[in-house]
Amino acid sequence: MGRRDALLMPLGALNQRGVIGSWRTRADWEAWHNDEAFRETRRRLEGLETAPAEQWWHEVIADARTDGEPRRATATR
């Protein structure tokens, strides 16, 4: 299960955060979301959110990394 995450902060909204996760396959992402460690972290974060989480998918068409593995990215805000 290959994954890479980034935590983002908009310059115009310093009190907000976004997370971008990159996965080899959507099945890898689904397996992570069914993992108990993820579900426990998600439960703890739900109390900190001021709005419902949003998720959307993108296909990565160019990647600066040199491992050559294709990625699918999901973003959460």
mmCIF file of the N, C-alpha and C atoms, coordinates in Angstrom:
data_MODEL
# 
_entry.id   MODEL 
# 
loop_
_atom_site.group_PDB 
_atom_site.id 
_atom_site.type_symbol 
_atom_site.label_atom_id 
_atom_site.label_alt_id 
_atom_site.label_comp_id 
_atom_site.label_asym_id 
_atom_site.label_entity_id 
_atom_site.label_seq_id 
_atom_site.pdbx_PDB_ins_code 
_atom_site.Cartn_x 
_atom_site.Cartn_y 
_atom_site.Cartn_z 
_atom_site.occupancy 
_atom_site.B_iso_or_equiv 
_atom_site.pdbx_formal_charge 
_atom_site.auth_seq_id 
_atom_site.auth_comp_id 
_atom_site.auth_asym_id 
_atom_site.auth_atom_id 
_atom_site.pdbx_PDB_model_num 
ATOM 1   N N  . MET A 1 1  ? 0.862   -1.166 0.000   1.00 0.00 ? 1  MET A N  1 
ATOM 2   C CA . MET A 1 1  ? 0.000   0.000  0.000   1.00 0.00 ? 1  MET A CA 1 
ATOM 3   C C  . MET A 1 1  ? 0.909   1.229  0.000   1.00 0.00 ? 1  MET A C  1 
ATOM 4   N N  . GLY A 1 2  ? 1.107   1.854  -1.146  1.00 0.00 ? 2  GLY A N  1 
ATOM 5   C CA . GLY A 1 2  ? 1.949   3.034  -1.224  1.00 0.00 ? 2  GLY A CA 1 
ATOM 6   C C  . GLY A 1 2  ? 1.156   4.283  -0.942  1.00 0.00 ? 2  GLY A C  1 
ATOM 7   N N  . ARG A 1 3  ? 1.736   5.153  -0.141  1.00 0.00 ? 3  ARG A N  1 
ATOM 8   C CA . ARG A 1 3  ? 1.003   6.364  0.197   1.00 0.00 ? 3  ARG A CA 1 
ATOM 9   C C  . ARG A 1 3  ? 1.981   7.480  0.514   1.00 0.00 ? 3  ARG A C  1 
ATOM 10  N N  . ARG A 1 4  ? 1.543   8.689  0.235   1.00 0.00 ? 4  ARG A N  1 
ATOM 11  C CA . ARG A 1 4  ? 2.323   9.885  0.540   1.00 0.00 ? 4  ARG A CA 1 
ATOM 12  C C  . ARG A 1 4  ? 1.329   10.964 0.911   1.00 0.00 ? 4  ARG A C  1 
ATOM 13  N N  . ASP A 1 5  ? 1.578   11.672 2.005   1.00 0.00 ? 5  ASP A N  1 
ATOM 14  C CA . ASP A 1 5  ? 0.646   12.690 2.488   1.00 0.00 ? 5  ASP A CA 1 
ATOM 15  C C  . ASP A 1 5  ? 1.319   14.049 2.575   1.00 0.00 ? 5  ASP A C  1 
ATOM 16  N N  . ALA A 1 6  ? 0.513   15.099 2.477   1.00 0.00 ? 6  ALA A N  1 
ATOM 17  C CA . ALA A 1 6  ? 0.982   16.465 2.684   1.00 0.00 ? 6  ALA A CA 1 
ATOM 18  C C  . ALA A 1 6  ? -0.092  17.221 3.462   1.00 0.00 ? 6  ALA A C  1 
ATOM 19  N N  . LEU A 1 7  ? 0.322   17.971 4.454   1.00 0.00 ? 7  LEU A N  1 
ATOM 20  C CA . LEU A 1 7  ? -0.577  18.831 5.220   1.00 0.00 ? 7  LEU A CA 1 
ATOM 21  C C  . LEU A 1 7  ? -0.375  20.251 4.701   1.00 0.00 ? 7  LEU A C  1 
ATOM 22  N N  . LEU A 1 8  ? -1.467  20.897 4.294   1.00 0.00 ? 8  LEU A N  1 
ATOM 23  C CA . LEU A 1 8  ? -1.404  22.221 3.677   1.00 0.00 ? 8  LEU A CA 1 
ATOM 24  C C  . LEU A 1 8  ? -2.130  23.253 4.527   1.00 0.00 ? 8  LEU A C  1 
ATOM 25  N N  . MET A 1 9  ? -1.701  24.511 4.400   1.00 0.00 ? 9  MET A N  1 
ATOM 26  C CA . MET A 1 9  ? -2.347  25.631 5.071   1.00 0.00 ? 9  MET A CA 1 
ATOM 27  C C  . MET A 1 9  ? -2.490  26.764 4.045   1.00 0.00 ? 9  MET A C  1 
ATOM 28  N N  . PRO A 1 10 ? -3.721  27.181 3.750   1.00 0.00 ? 10 PRO A N  1 
ATOM 29  C CA . PRO A 1 10 ? -3.896  28.291 2.802   1.00 0.00 ? 10 PRO A CA 1 
ATOM 30  C C  . PRO A 1 10 ? -3.317  29.583 3.365   1.00 0.00 ? 10 PRO A C  1 
ATOM 31  N N  . LEU A 1 11 ? -2.613  30.333 2.551   1.00 0.00 ? 11 LEU A N  1 
ATOM 32  C CA . LEU A 1 11 ? -2.016  31.586 3.014   1.00 0.00 ? 11 LEU A CA 1 
ATOM 33  C C  . LEU A 1 11 ? -3.061  32.613 3.421   1.00 0.00 ? 11 LEU A C  1 
ATOM 34  N N  . GLY A 1 12 ? -4.239  32.556 2.818   1.00 0.00 ? 12 GLY A N  1 
ATOM 35  C CA . GLY A 1 12 ? -5.289  33.503 3.150   1.00 0.00 ? 12 GLY A CA 1 
ATOM 36  C C  . GLY A 1 12 ? -6.197  33.042 4.279   1.00 0.00 ? 12 GLY A C  1 
ATOM 37  N N  . ALA A 1 13 ? -5.943  31.867 4.835   1.00 0.00 ? 13 ALA A N  1 
ATOM 38  C CA . ALA A 1 13 ? -6.788  31.317 5.904   1.00 0.00 ? 13 ALA A CA 1 
ATOM 39  C C  . ALA A 1 13 ? -5.906  30.475 6.824   1.00 0.00 ? 13 ALA A C  1 
ATOM 40  N N  . LEU A 1 14 ? -5.112  31.138 7.644   1.00 0.00 ? 14 LEU A N  1 
ATOM 41  C CA . LEU A 1 14 ? -4.101  30.462 8.450   1.00 0.00 ? 14 LEU A CA 1 
ATOM 42  C C  . LEU A 1 14 ? -4.679  29.523 9.504   1.00 0.00 ? 14 LEU A C  1 
ATOM 43  N N  . ASN A 1 15 ? -5.976  29.580 9.729   1.00 0.00 ? 15 ASN A N  1 
ATOM 44  C CA . ASN A 1 15 ? -6.612  28.683 10.697  1.00 0.00 ? 15 ASN A CA 1 
ATOM 45  C C  . ASN A 1 15 ? -7.216  27.446 10.019  1.00 0.00 ? 15 ASN A C  1 
ATOM 46  N N  . GLN A 1 16 ? -6.983  27.260 8.738   1.00 0.00 ? 16 GLN A N  1 
ATOM 47  C CA . GLN A 1 16 ? -7.521  26.115 8.011   1.00 0.00 ? 16 GLN A CA 1 
ATOM 48  C C  . GLN A 1 16 ? -6.390  25.177 7.609   1.00 0.00 ? 16 GLN A C  1 
ATOM 49  N N  . ARG A 1 17 ? -6.740  23.916 7.358   1.00 0.00 ? 17 ARG A N  1 
ATOM 50  C CA . ARG A 1 17 ? -5.769  22.922 6.917   1.00 0.00 ? 17 ARG A CA 1 
ATOM 51  C C  . ARG A 1 17 ? -6.383  22.058 5.835   1.00 0.00 ? 17 ARG A C  1 
ATOM 52  N N  . GLY A 1 18 ? -5.550  21.546 4.997   1.00 0.00 ? 18 GLY A N  1 
ATOM 53  C CA . GLY A 1 18 ? -5.958  20.580 3.986   1.00 0.00 ? 18 GLY A CA 1 
ATOM 54  C C  . GLY A 1 18 ? -4.948  19.446 3.976   1.00 0.00 ? 18 GLY A C  1 
ATOM 55  N N  . VAL A 1 19 ? -5.386  18.274 3.612   1.00 0.00 ? 19 VAL A N  1 
ATOM 56  C CA . VAL A 1 19 ? -4.509  17.107 3.525   1.00 0.00 ? 19 VAL A CA 1 
ATOM 57  C C  . VAL A 1 19 ? -4.614  16.548 2.117   1.00 0.00 ? 19 VAL A C  1 
ATOM 58  N N  . ILE A 1 20 ? -3.469  16.296 1.510   1.00 0.00 ? 20 ILE A N  1 
ATOM 59  C CA . ILE A 1 20 ? -3.441  15.625 0.214   1.00 0.00 ? 20 ILE A CA 1 
ATOM 60  C C  . ILE A 1 20 ? -2.723  14.305 0.411   1.00 0.00 ? 20 ILE A C  1 
ATOM 61  N N  . GLY A 1 21 ? -3.393  13.237 0.044   1.00 0.00 ? 21 GLY A N  1 
ATOM 62  C CA . GLY A 1 21 ? -2.800  11.901 0.106   1.00 0.00 ? 21 GLY A CA 1 
ATOM 63  C C  . GLY A 1 21 ? -2.701  11.327 -1.287  1.00 0.00 ? 21 GLY A C  1 
ATOM 64  N N  . SER A 1 22 ? -1.582  10.697 -1.596  1.00 0.00 ? 22 SER A N  1 
ATOM 65  C CA . SER A 1 22 ? -1.387  10.043 -2.896  1.00 0.00 ? 22 SER A CA 1 
ATOM 66  C C  . SER A 1 22 ? -1.309  8.543  -2.672  1.00 0.00 ? 22 SER A C  1 
ATOM 67  N N  . TRP A 1 23 ? -2.006  7.797  -3.506  1.00 0.00 ? 23 TRP A N  1 
ATOM 68  C CA . TRP A 1 23 ? -2.113  6.348  -3.378  1.00 0.00 ? 23 TRP A CA 1 
ATOM 69  C C  . TRP A 1 23 ? -1.847  5.688  -4.708  1.00 0.00 ? 23 TRP A C  1 
ATOM 70  N N  . ARG A 1 24 ? -1.303  4.490  -4.692  1.00 0.00 ? 24 ARG A N  1 
ATOM 71  C CA . ARG A 1 24 ? -1.096  3.752  -5.945  1.00 0.00 ? 24 ARG A CA 1 
ATOM 72  C C  . ARG A 1 24 ? -2.422  3.397  -6.581  1.00 0.00 ? 24 ARG A C  1 
ATOM 73  N N  . THR A 1 25 ? -3.384  2.953  -5.769  1.00 0.00 ? 25 THR A N  1 
ATOM 74  C CA . THR A 1 25 ? -4.689  2.570  -6.304  1.00 0.00 ? 25 THR A CA 1 
ATOM 75  C C  . THR A 1 25 ? -5.780  3.033  -5.347  1.00 0.00 ? 25 THR A C  1 
ATOM 76  N N  . ARG A 1 26 ? -6.981  3.120  -5.850  1.00 0.00 ? 26 ARG A N  1 
ATOM 77  C CA . ARG A 1 26 ? -8.102  3.460  -4.977  1.00 0.00 ? 26 ARG A CA 1 
ATOM 78  C C  . ARG A 1 26 ? -8.340  2.337  -3.965  1.00 0.00 ? 26 ARG A C  1 
ATOM 79  N N  . ALA A 1 27 ? -8.064  1.101  -4.349  1.00 0.00 ? 27 ALA A N  1 
ATOM 80  C CA . ALA A 1 27 ? -8.193  -0.020 -3.415  1.00 0.00 ? 27 ALA A CA 1 
ATOM 81  C C  . ALA A 1 27 ? -7.248  0.165  -2.226  1.00 0.00 ? 27 ALA A C  1 
ATOM 82  N N  . ASP A 1 28 ? -6.042  0.688  -2.457  1.00 0.00 ? 28 ASP A N  1 
ATOM 83  C CA . ASP A 1 28 ? -5.118  0.969  -1.351  1.00 0.00 ? 28 ASP A CA 1 
ATOM 84  C C  . ASP A 1 28 ? -5.717  2.011  -0.415  1.00 0.00 ? 28 ASP A C  1 
ATOM 85  N N  . TRP A 1 29 ? -6.311  3.055  -0.998  1.00 0.00 ? 29 TRP A N  1 
ATOM 86  C CA . TRP A 1 29 ? -6.939  4.105  -0.193  1.00 0.00 ? 29 TRP A CA 1 
ATOM 87  C C  . TRP A 1 29 ? -8.080  3.520  0.635   1.00 0.00 ? 29 TRP A C  1 
ATOM 88  N N  . GLU A 1 30 ? -8.913  2.695  0.017   1.00 0.00 ? 30 GLU A N  1 
ATOM 89  C CA . GLU A 1 30 ? -10.036 2.095  0.733   1.00 0.00 ? 30 GLU A CA 1 
ATOM 90  C C  . GLU A 1 30 ? -9.557  1.186  1.861   1.00 0.00 ? 30 GLU A C  1 
ATOM 91  N N  . ALA A 1 31 ? -8.485  0.421  1.620   1.00 0.00 ? 31 ALA A N  1 
ATOM 92  C CA . ALA A 1 31 ? -7.938  -0.447 2.665   1.00 0.00 ? 31 ALA A CA 1 
ATOM 93  C C  . ALA A 1 31 ? -7.465  0.388  3.852   1.00 0.00 ? 31 ALA A C  1 
ATOM 94  N N  . TRP A 1 32 ? -6.808  1.513  3.586   1.00 0.00 ? 32 TRP A N  1 
ATOM 95  C CA . TRP A 1 32 ? -6.356  2.395  4.668   1.00 0.00 ? 32 TRP A CA 1 
ATOM 96  C C  . TRP A 1 32 ? -7.547  2.954  5.444   1.00 0.00 ? 32 TRP A C  1 
ATOM 97  N N  . HIS A 1 33 ? -8.589  3.347  4.760   1.00 0.00 ? 33 HIS A N  1 
ATOM 98  C CA . HIS A 1 33 ? -9.757  3.912  5.424   1.00 0.00 ? 33 HIS A CA 1 
ATOM 99  C C  . HIS A 1 33 ? -10.530 2.867  6.227   1.00 0.00 ? 33 HIS A C  1 
ATOM 100 N N  . ASN A 1 34 ? -10.302 1.604  5.957   1.00 0.00 ? 34 ASN A N  1 
ATOM 101 C CA . ASN A 1 34 ? -10.922 0.537  6.742   1.00 0.00 ? 34 ASN A CA 1 
ATOM 102 C C  . ASN A 1 34 ? -10.026 0.050  7.875   1.00 0.00 ? 34 ASN A C  1 
ATOM 103 N N  . ASP A 1 35 ? -8.805  0.573  7.952   1.00 0.00 ? 35 ASP A N  1 
ATOM 104 C CA . ASP A 1 35 ? -7.861  0.180  8.994   1.00 0.00 ? 35 ASP A CA 1 
ATOM 105 C C  . ASP A 1 35 ? -8.252  0.824  10.325  1.00 0.00 ? 35 ASP A C  1 
ATOM 106 N N  . GLU A 1 36 ? -8.135  0.090  11.405  1.00 0.00 ? 36 GLU A N  1 
ATOM 107 C CA . GLU A 1 36 ? -8.526  0.604  12.724  1.00 0.00 ? 36 GLU A CA 1 
ATOM 108 C C  . GLU A 1 36 ? -7.719  1.843  13.120  1.00 0.00 ? 36 GLU A C  1 
ATOM 109 N N  . ALA A 1 37 ? -6.440  1.891  12.792  1.00 0.00 ? 37 ALA A N  1 
ATOM 110 C CA . ALA A 1 37 ? -5.614  3.066  13.129  1.00 0.00 ? 37 ALA A CA 1 
ATOM 111 C C  . ALA A 1 37 ? -6.171  4.322  12.463  1.00 0.00 ? 37 ALA A C  1 
ATOM 112 N N  . PHE A 1 38 ? -6.567  4.206  11.190  1.00 0.00 ? 38 PHE A N  1 
ATOM 113 C CA . PHE A 1 38 ? -7.153  5.353  10.503  1.00 0.00 ? 38 PHE A CA 1 
ATOM 114 C C  . PHE A 1 38 ? -8.474  5.757  11.163  1.00 0.00 ? 38 PHE A C  1 
ATOM 115 N N  . ARG A 1 39 ? -9.334  4.766  11.417  1.00 0.00 ? 39 ARG A N  1 
ATOM 116 C CA . ARG A 1 39 ? -10.649 5.090  11.989  1.00 0.00 ? 39 ARG A CA 1 
ATOM 117 C C  . ARG A 1 39 ? -10.518 5.768  13.348  1.00 0.00 ? 39 ARG A C  1 
ATOM 118 N N  . GLU A 1 40 ? -9.571  5.346  14.162  1.00 0.00 ? 40 GLU A N  1 
ATOM 119 C CA . GLU A 1 40 ? -9.365  5.984  15.467  1.00 0.00 ? 40 GLU A CA 1 
ATOM 120 C C  . GLU A 1 40 ? -8.897  7.433  15.297  1.00 0.00 ? 40 GLU A C  1 
ATOM 121 N N  . THR A 1 41 ? -7.951  7.658  14.401  1.00 0.00 ? 41 THR A N  1 
ATOM 122 C CA . THR A 1 41 ? -7.483  9.025  14.135  1.00 0.00 ? 41 THR A CA 1 
ATOM 123 C C  . THR A 1 41 ? -8.628  9.878  13.609  1.00 0.00 ? 41 THR A C  1 
ATOM 124 N N  . ARG A 1 42 ? -9.420  9.334  12.706  1.00 0.00 ? 42 ARG A N  1 
ATOM 125 C CA . ARG A 1 42 ? -10.558 10.061 12.138  1.00 0.00 ? 42 ARG A CA 1 
ATOM 126 C C  . ARG A 1 42 ? -11.551 10.461 13.230  1.00 0.00 ? 42 ARG A C  1 
ATOM 127 N N  . ARG A 1 43 ? -11.813 9.560  14.175  1.00 0.00 ? 43 ARG A N  1 
ATOM 128 C CA . ARG A 1 43 ? -12.729 9.878  15.274  1.00 0.00 ? 43 ARG A CA 1 
ATOM 129 C C  . ARG A 1 43 ? -12.198 11.048 16.105  1.00 0.00 ? 43 ARG A C  1 
ATOM 130 N N  . ARG A 1 44 ? -10.895 11.067 16.360  1.00 0.00 ? 44 ARG A N  1 
ATOM 131 C CA . ARG A 1 44 ? -10.312 12.159 17.148  1.00 0.00 ? 44 ARG A CA 1 
ATOM 132 C C  . ARG A 1 44 ? -10.368 13.483 16.391  1.00 0.00 ? 44 ARG A C  1 
ATOM 133 N N  . LEU A 1 45 ? -10.180 13.454 15.103  1.00 0.00 ? 45 LEU A N  1 
ATOM 134 C CA . LEU A 1 45 ? -10.191 14.686 14.310  1.00 0.00 ? 45 LEU A CA 1 
ATOM 135 C C  . LEU A 1 45 ? -11.589 15.257 14.124  1.00 0.00 ? 45 LEU A C  1 
ATOM 136 N N  . GLU A 1 46 ? -12.606 14.414 14.134  1.00 0.00 ? 46 GLU A N  1 
ATOM 137 C CA . GLU A 1 46 ? -13.971 14.895 13.902  1.00 0.00 ? 46 GLU A CA 1 
ATOM 138 C C  . GLU A 1 46 ? -14.368 15.978 14.896  1.00 0.00 ? 46 GLU A C  1 
ATOM 139 N N  . GLY A 1 47 ? -13.899 15.917 16.109  1.00 0.00 ? 47 GLY A N  1 
ATOM 140 C CA . GLY A 1 47 ? -14.224 16.942 17.097  1.00 0.00 ? 47 GLY A CA 1 
ATOM 141 C C  . GLY A 1 47 ? -13.538 18.266 16.847  1.00 0.00 ? 47 GLY A C  1 
ATOM 142 N N  . LEU A 1 48 ? -12.540 18.278 15.974  1.00 0.00 ? 48 LEU A N  1 
ATOM 143 C CA . LEU A 1 48 ? -11.791 19.510 15.693  1.00 0.00 ? 48 LEU A CA 1 
ATOM 144 C C  . LEU A 1 48 ? -12.280 20.233 14.446  1.00 0.00 ? 48 LEU A C  1 
ATOM 145 N N  . GLU A 1 49 ? -13.076 19.580 13.633  1.00 0.00 ? 49 GLU A N  1 
ATOM 146 C CA . GLU A 1 49 ? -13.522 20.180 12.377  1.00 0.00 ? 49 GLU A CA 1 
ATOM 147 C C  . GLU A 1 49 ? -14.633 21.195 12.610  1.00 0.00 ? 49 GLU A C  1 
ATOM 148 N N  . THR A 1 50 ? -14.585 22.266 11.848  1.00 0.00 ? 50 THR A N  1 
ATOM 149 C CA . THR A 1 50 ? -15.637 23.279 11.932  1.00 0.00 ? 50 THR A CA 1 
ATOM 150 C C  . THR A 1 50 ? -16.673 23.105 10.827  1.00 0.00 ? 50 THR A C  1 
ATOM 151 N N  . ALA A 1 51 ? -16.387 22.224 9.876   1.00 0.00 ? 51 ALA A N  1 
ATOM 152 C CA . ALA A 1 51 ? -17.314 21.946 8.769   1.00 0.00 ? 51 ALA A CA 1 
ATOM 153 C C  . ALA A 1 51 ? -17.098 20.495 8.354   1.00 0.00 ? 51 ALA A C  1 
ATOM 154 N N  . PRO A 1 52 ? -18.074 19.897 7.681   1.00 0.00 ? 52 PRO A N  1 
ATOM 155 C CA . PRO A 1 52 ? -17.895 18.524 7.219   1.00 0.00 ? 52 PRO A CA 1 
ATOM 156 C C  . PRO A 1 52 ? -16.700 18.408 6.267   1.00 0.00 ? 52 PRO A C  1 
ATOM 157 N N  . ALA A 1 53 ? -15.986 17.303 6.350   1.00 0.00 ? 53 ALA A N  1 
ATOM 158 C CA . ALA A 1 53 ? -14.846 17.073 5.460   1.00 0.00 ? 53 ALA A CA 1 
ATOM 159 C C  . ALA A 1 53 ? -15.329 16.924 4.024   1.00 0.00 ? 53 ALA A C  1 
ATOM 160 N N  . GLU A 1 54 ? -14.543 17.429 3.098   1.00 0.00 ? 54 GLU A N  1 
ATOM 161 C CA . GLU A 1 54 ? -14.806 17.273 1.670   1.00 0.00 ? 54 GLU A CA 1 
ATOM 162 C C  . GLU A 1 54 ? -13.685 16.429 1.088   1.00 0.00 ? 54 GLU A C  1 
ATOM 163 N N  . GLN A 1 55 ? -14.006 15.531 0.161   1.00 0.00 ? 55 GLN A N  1 
ATOM 164 C CA . GLN A 1 55 ? -12.989 14.732 -0.511  1.00 0.00 ? 55 GLN A CA 1 
ATOM 165 C C  . GLN A 1 55 ? -13.231 14.759 -2.003  1.00 0.00 ? 55 GLN A C  1 
ATOM 166 N N  . TRP A 1 56 ? -12.146 14.753 -2.763  1.00 0.00 ? 56 TRP A N  1 
ATOM 167 C CA . TRP A 1 56 ? -12.259 14.653 -4.204  1.00 0.00 ? 56 TRP A CA 1 
ATOM 168 C C  . TRP A 1 56 ? -10.999 13.986 -4.740  1.00 0.00 ? 56 TRP A C  1 
ATOM 169 N N  . TRP A 1 57 ? -11.108 13.433 -5.947  1.00 0.00 ? 57 TRP A N  1 
ATOM 170 C CA . TRP A 1 57 ? -10.040 12.642 -6.554  1.00 0.00 ? 57 TRP A CA 1 
ATOM 171 C C  . TRP A 1 57 ? -9.456  13.331 -7.775  1.00 0.00 ? 57 TRP A C  1 
ATOM 172 N N  . HIS A 1 58 ? -8.167  13.111 -7.969  1.00 0.00 ? 58 HIS A N  1 
ATOM 173 C CA . HIS A 1 58 ? -7.460  13.571 -9.170  1.00 0.00 ? 58 HIS A CA 1 
ATOM 174 C C  . HIS A 1 58 ? -6.564  12.445 -9.645  1.00 0.00 ? 58 HIS A C  1 
ATOM 175 N N  . GLU A 1 59 ? -6.363  12.359 -10.931 1.00 0.00 ? 59 GLU A N  1 
ATOM 176 C CA . GLU A 1 59 ? -5.378  11.439 -11.493 1.00 0.00 ? 59 GLU A CA 1 
ATOM 177 C C  . GLU A 1 59 ? -4.079  12.216 -11.646 1.00 0.00 ? 59 GLU A C  1 
ATOM 178 N N  . VAL A 1 60 ? -2.994  11.689 -11.150 1.00 0.00 ? 60 VAL A N  1 
ATOM 179 C CA . VAL A 1 60 ? -1.697  12.350 -11.270 1.00 0.00 ? 60 VAL A CA 1 
ATOM 180 C C  . VAL A 1 60 ? -1.168  12.091 -12.675 1.00 0.00 ? 60 VAL A C  1 
ATOM 181 N N  . ILE A 1 61 ? -0.880  13.172 -13.402 1.00 0.00 ? 61 ILE A N  1 
ATOM 182 C CA . ILE A 1 61 ? -0.385  13.004 -14.773 1.00 0.00 ? 61 ILE A CA 1 
ATOM 183 C C  . ILE A 1 61 ? 1.122   13.248 -14.879 1.00 0.00 ? 61 ILE A C  1 
ATOM 184 N N  . ALA A 1 62 ? 1.712   13.866 -13.873 1.00 0.00 ? 62 ALA A N  1 
ATOM 185 C CA . ALA A 1 62 ? 3.166   14.056 -13.839 1.00 0.00 ? 62 ALA A CA 1 
ATOM 186 C C  . ALA A 1 62 ? 3.592   14.055 -12.381 1.00 0.00 ? 62 ALA A C  1 
ATOM 187 N N  . ASP A 1 63 ? 4.692   13.381 -12.100 1.00 0.00 ? 63 ASP A N  1 
ATOM 188 C CA . ASP A 1 63 ? 5.173   13.246 -10.732 1.00 0.00 ? 63 ASP A CA 1 
ATOM 189 C C  . ASP A 1 63 ? 6.681   13.473 -10.744 1.00 0.00 ? 63 ASP A C  1 
ATOM 190 N N  . ALA A 1 64 ? 7.166   14.356 -9.891  1.00 0.00 ? 64 ALA A N  1 
ATOM 191 C CA . ALA A 1 64 ? 8.588   14.681 -9.859  1.00 0.00 ? 64 ALA A CA 1 
ATOM 192 C C  . ALA A 1 64 ? 9.426   13.596 -9.197  1.00 0.00 ? 64 ALA A C  1 
ATOM 193 N N  . ARG A 1 65 ? 8.774   12.660 -8.499  1.00 0.00 ? 65 ARG A N  1 
ATOM 194 C CA . ARG A 1 65 ? 9.531   11.577 -7.874  1.00 0.00 ? 65 ARG A CA 1 
ATOM 195 C C  . ARG A 1 65 ? 10.106  10.653 -8.933  1.00 0.00 ? 65 ARG A C  1 
ATOM 196 N N  . THR A 1 66 ? 11.146  9.945  -8.589  1.00 0.00 ? 66 THR A N  1 
ATOM 197 C CA . THR A 1 66 ? 11.841  9.127  -9.582  1.00 0.00 ? 66 THR A CA 1 
ATOM 198 C C  . THR A 1 66 ? 11.486  7.654  -9.513  1.00 0.00 ? 66 THR A C  1 
ATOM 199 N N  . ASP A 1 67 ? 10.550  7.241  -8.639  1.00 0.00 ? 67 ASP A N  1 
ATOM 200 C CA . ASP A 1 67 ? 10.251  5.810  -8.525  1.00 0.00 ? 67 ASP A CA 1 
ATOM 201 C C  . ASP A 1 67 ? 9.369   5.291  -9.651  1.00 0.00 ? 67 ASP A C  1 
ATOM 202 N N  . GLY A 1 68 ? 8.753   6.176  -10.433 1.00 0.00 ? 68 GLY A N  1 
ATOM 203 C CA . GLY A 1 68 ? 7.981   5.775  -11.596 1.00 0.00 ? 68 GLY A CA 1 
ATOM 204 C C  . GLY A 1 68 ? 6.639   5.138  -11.311 1.00 0.00 ? 68 GLY A C  1 
ATOM 205 N N  . GLU A 1 69 ? 6.212   5.071  -10.070 1.00 0.00 ? 69 GLU A N  1 
ATOM 206 C CA . GLU A 1 69 ? 4.932   4.457  -9.728  1.00 0.00 ? 69 GLU A CA 1 
ATOM 207 C C  . GLU A 1 69 ? 3.784   5.420  -10.019 1.00 0.00 ? 69 GLU A C  1 
ATOM 208 N N  . PRO A 1 70 ? 2.709   4.943  -10.684 1.00 0.00 ? 70 PRO A N  1 
ATOM 209 C CA . PRO A 1 70 ? 1.546   5.812  -10.912 1.00 0.00 ? 70 PRO A CA 1 
ATOM 210 C C  . PRO A 1 70 ? 0.844   6.109  -9.592  1.00 0.00 ? 70 PRO A C  1 
ATOM 211 N N  . ARG A 1 71 ? 0.179   7.246  -9.494  1.00 0.00 ? 71 ARG A N  1 
ATOM 212 C CA . ARG A 1 71 ? -0.505  7.639  -8.266  1.00 0.00 ? 71 ARG A CA 1 
ATOM 213 C C  . ARG A 1 71 ? -1.902  8.134  -8.569  1.00 0.00 ? 71 ARG A C  1 
ATOM 214 N N  . ARG A 1 72 ? -2.792  7.952  -7.617  1.00 0.00 ? 72 ARG A N  1 
ATOM 215 C CA . ARG A 1 72 ? -4.105  8.584  -7.594  1.00 0.00 ? 72 ARG A CA 1 
ATOM 216 C C  . ARG A 1 72 ? -4.095  9.441  -6.350  1.00 0.00 ? 72 ARG A C  1 
ATOM 217 N N  . ALA A 1 73 ? -4.576  10.629 -6.423  1.00 0.00 ? 73 ALA A N  1 
ATOM 218 C CA . ALA A 1 73 ? -4.521  11.529 -5.272  1.00 0.00 ? 73 ALA A CA 1 
ATOM 219 C C  . ALA A 1 73 ? -5.923  11.858 -4.809  1.00 0.00 ? 73 ALA A C  1 
ATOM 220 N N  . THR A 1 74 ? -6.089  11.921 -3.510  1.00 0.00 ? 74 THR A N  1 
ATOM 221 C CA . THR A 1 74 ? -7.332  12.384 -2.913  1.00 0.00 ? 74 THR A CA 1 
ATOM 222 C C  . THR A 1 74 ? -7.008  13.574 -2.025  1.00 0.00 ? 74 THR A C  1 
ATOM 223 N N  . ALA A 1 75 ? -7.875  14.524 -2.012  1.00 0.00 ? 75 ALA A N  1 
ATOM 224 C CA . ALA A 1 75 ? -7.666  15.706 -1.175  1.00 0.00 ? 75 ALA A CA 1 
ATOM 225 C C  . ALA A 1 75 ? -8.813  15.806 -0.186  1.00 0.00 ? 75 ALA A C  1 
ATOM 226 N N  . THR A 1 76 ? -8.501  16.197 1.017   1.00 0.00 ? 76 THR A N  1 
ATOM 227 C CA . THR A 1 76 ? -9.511  16.391 2.060   1.00 0.00 ? 76 THR A CA 1 
ATOM 228 C C  . THR A 1 76 ? -9.345  17.781 2.620   1.00 0.00 ? 76 THR A C  1 
ATOM 229 N N  . ARG A 1 77 ? -10.470 18.454 2.797   1.00 0.00 ? 77 ARG A N  1 
ATOM 230 C CA . ARG A 1 77 ? -10.422 19.793 3.394   1.00 0.00 ? 77 ARG A CA 1 
ATOM 231 C C  . ARG A 1 77 ? -11.426 19.822 4.505   1.00 0.00 ? 77 ARG A C  1 
# 
